[in-house]
């Protein structure tokens, strides 16, 4: 009997995953917008192209897939799953390293494609969900807390995977010198560390709080040893 190679199996699995991801978005979009212009295929192709931009290393479709896997694990506790999922698909659609308006422009892209075809309250809800991923404050609404925790869930990965993600983010700032990059990164880490709890929802605290805090503490100490106080 002919046996497929491991490489062939890997390619097939990747293709299957991409097809599932595509079907997932198309079904979600068409529940609200039907087949009207811009079509679900057009919007999906635009998002895929954006997440594949060459300057991206972390903020790619892989990050969205990671977020969706986390979303699936807590969906039963989310009040409006479709709103949160749409926000996840769009929250990093526009990404320019170091820009302060990435989330605003990403939300505006969603609003452009939504084009007043859905209820204004639902549009605003998704806009708000995208904007809380700036991580500039502590949201009080449950779904906003969930999307923040989902977006930051990679902090709770095992150390090696956590550091790989950190290197991917660093690669997106290739033009920035270490002496400029790491002090700013340390401020961000310390702001997260100083929260009463790293994660805002019980689900994520129970799963990832200890590991996330251990990762942040270890990274802060390692950077301090390298002279980035």
KOLLODO-468146 format. One record per residue (C-alpha): residue number from 1; residue in three letters; y, x, z. Coordinates in pm, whole numbers. Example, Ala and Ser with C-alpha at 12.3 -4.5 7.8 and 13.67 -1.06 7.14 Angstrom:
BEGIN
    nr   rest       yy       xx       zz
     1    ala     -450     1230      780
     2    ser     -106     1367      714
//
This chain:
BEGIN
    nr   rest       yy       xx       zz
     1    unk        0        0        0
     2    unk      348      125      -85
     3    unk      553      210      221
     4    unk      931      220      209
     5    unk     1097      534      338
     6    unk     1300      535      658
     7    unk     1612      585      448
     8    unk     1529      279      240
     9    unk     1468       76      554
    10    unk     1802      189      692
    11    unk     1987       92      376
    12    unk     1814     -248      373
    13    unk     1900     -310      738
    14    unk     2263     -215      674
    15    unk     2278     -447      374
    16    unk     2128     -730      576
    17    unk     2384     -674      852
    18    unk     2668     -679      599
    19    unk     2537    -1002      449
    20    unk     2515    -1164      791
    21    unk     2866    -1049      872
    22    unk     2996    -1185      543
    23    unk     2824    -1522      591
    24    unk     2959    -1539      944
    25    unk     3320    -1497      837
    26    unk     3292    -1728      536
    27    unk     3146    -2005      752
    28    unk     3412    -1961     1020
    29    unk     3702    -1958      774
    30    unk     3577    -2254      572
    31    unk     3536    -2471      883
    32    unk     3914    -2473      909
    33    unk     4043    -2400      561
    34    unk     3773    -2529      329
    35    unk     3773    -2377      -19
    36    unk     4148    -2393      -73
    37    unk     4358    -2091     -166
    38    unk     4343    -1826      -43
    39    unk     3966    -1865      -43
    40    unk     3742    -1734      231
    41    unk     3612    -1466       -9
    42    unk     3965    -1348      -85
    43    unk     4055    -1322      285
    44    unk     3729    -1147      371
    45    unk     3767     -895       88
    46    unk     4121     -823      204
    47    unk     4006     -763      561
    48    unk     3718     -541      450
    49    unk     3956     -335      237
    50    unk     4201     -295      524
    51    unk     3934     -190      773
    52    unk     3806       64      518
    53    unk     4140      242      477
    54    unk     4080      620      468
    55    unk     4302      701      767
    56    unk     4087      485      995
    57    unk     3804      631     1199
    58    unk     3778      399     1500
    59    unk     3970       87     1396
    60    unk     3719        2     1126
    61    unk     3481     -281     1051
    62    unk     3237     -111     1291
    63    unk     3481     -187     1573
    64    unk     3496     -551     1464
    65    unk     3116     -566     1457
    66    unk     3104     -418     1807
    67    unk     3355     -677     1926
    68    unk     3157     -961     1769
    69    unk     2838     -844     1941
    70    unk     3021     -850     2274
    71    unk     3168    -1190     2187
    72    unk     2820    -1330     2119
    73    unk     2705    -1226     2466
    74    unk     2981    -1422     2644
    75    unk     3052    -1703     2397
    76    unk     2920    -1972     2632
    77    unk     3201    -1895     2877
    78    unk     3481    -1892     2617
    79    unk     3685    -2210     2596
    80    unk     3771    -2194     2226
    81    unk     3521    -1961     2058
    82    unk     3650    -2011     1704
    83    unk     4004    -1916     1802
    84    unk     3884    -1602     1979
    85    unk     3657    -1505     1689
    86    unk     3932    -1550     1430
    87    unk     4161    -1339     1646
    88    unk     3896    -1067     1671
    89    unk     3860    -1051     1293
    90    unk     4235    -1004     1251
    91    unk     4346     -816     1562
    92    unk     4335     -469     1400
    93    unk     4377     -578     1038
    94    unk     4700     -379     1013
    95    unk     4670      -36     1165
    96    unk     4915      251     1128
    97    unk     4859      533     1376
    98    unk     5129      533     1640
    99    unk     5306      221     1510
   100    unk     5431      -25     1773
   101    unk     5396     -335     1557
   102    unk     5035     -323     1441
   103    unk     4933     -633     1637
   104    unk     5245     -823     1531
   105    unk     5180     -746     1166
   106    unk     4811     -832     1205
   107    unk     4902    -1168     1356
   108    unk     5153    -1225     1077
   109    unk     4879    -1157      820
   110    unk     4667    -1430      977
   111    unk     4963    -1669      975
   112    unk     5026    -1588      610
   113    unk     4670    -1677      514
   114    unk     4660    -1980      744
   115    unk     4971    -2099      561
   116    unk     5033    -2404      782
   117    unk     4697    -2553      683
   118    unk     4588    -2589     1045
   119    unk     4749    -2735     1352
   120    unk     5055    -2540     1470
   121    unk     4913    -2520     1821
   122    unk     4592    -2360     1695
   123    unk     4790    -2110     1486
   124    unk     4997    -2018     1791
   125    unk     4684    -1985     2002
   126    unk     4537    -1728     1762
   127    unk     4872    -1550     1738
   128    unk     4879    -1520     2119
   129    unk     4520    -1394     2128
   130    unk     4595    -1120     1877
   131    unk     4910    -1016     2058
   132    unk     4739     -968     2396
   133    unk     4535     -688     2237
   134    unk     4849     -473     2270
   135    unk     4722     -433     2630
   136    unk     5080     -425     2752
   137    unk     5020     -675     3031
   138    unk     4755     -871     3218
   139    unk     4698    -1213     3061
   140    unk     4619    -1509     3287
   141    unk     4458    -1744     3032
   142    unk     4077    -1715     3034
   143    unk     4028    -1672     2657
   144    unk     4302    -1409     2646
   145    unk     4125    -1223     2927
   146    unk     3801    -1237     2731
   147    unk     3951    -1094     2411
   148    unk     4115     -811     2608
   149    unk     3782     -729     2774
   150    unk     3598     -748     2442
   151    unk     3847     -514     2277
   152    unk     3815     -260     2561
   153    unk     3441     -297     2612
   154    unk     3367       40     2449
   155    unk     3506      201     2766
   156    unk     3186       78     2929
   157    unk     2956      258     2686
   158    unk     2746      555     2801
   159    unk     2950      876     2826
   160    unk     2840     1027     2493
   161    unk     2918      710     2295
   162    unk     3246      667     2485
   163    unk     3350     1020     2393
   164    unk     3251      972     2028
   165    unk     3485      672     2015
   166    unk     3756      887     2171
   167    unk     3711     1149     1900
   168    unk     3736      880     1632
   169    unk     4065      757     1780
   170    unk     4190     1117     1803
   171    unk     4107     1164     1432
   172    unk     4346      879     1350
   173    unk     4626     1097     1490
   174    unk     4529     1413     1303
   175    unk     4892     1498     1232
   176    unk     4983     1488     1603
   177    unk     4945     1807     1805
   178    unk     4724     1804     2115
   179    unk     5024     1877     2339
   180    unk     5184     1557     2215
   181    unk     4875     1339     2185
   182    unk     4695     1394     2514
   183    unk     4984     1336     2760
   184    unk     5040      994     2600
   185    unk     4668      925     2605
   186    unk     4658     1017     2973
   187    unk     4937      768     3050
   188    unk     4733      497     2880
   189    unk     4418      593     3071
   190    unk     4599      600     3404
   191    unk     4757      260     3337
   192    unk     4408      119     3285
   193    unk     4274      307     3587
   194    unk     4547      165     3813
   195    unk     4453     -195     3743
   196    unk     4297     -375     4040
   197    unk     3991     -396     3816
   198    unk     3944     -251     3470
   199    unk     3797     -570     3325
   200    unk     3954     -911     3376
   201    unk     3649    -1139     3356
   202    unk     3347    -1157     3583
   203    unk     3107    -1109     3290
   204    unk     3252     -775     3184
   205    unk     3312     -655     3539
   206    unk     2948     -709     3623
   207    unk     2825     -533     3308
   208    unk     3070     -249     3249
   209    unk     3317     -200     3537
   210    unk     3136       86     3708
   211    unk     3065      277     3386
   212    unk     3417      226     3247
   213    unk     3579      355     3565
   214    unk     3343      652     3579
   215    unk     3420      736     3214
   216    unk     3796      715     3265
   217    unk     3788      922     3584
   218    unk     3573     1189     3421
   219    unk     3795     1205     3112
   220    unk     4116     1223     3319
   221    unk     3966     1510     3518
   222    unk     3851     1693     3205
   223    unk     4194     1661     3046
   224    unk     4357     1780     3367
   225    unk     4132     2088     3362
   226    unk     4256     2155     3010
   227    unk     4614     2151     3138
   228    unk     4720     1799     3040
   229    unk     4858     1685     3374
//
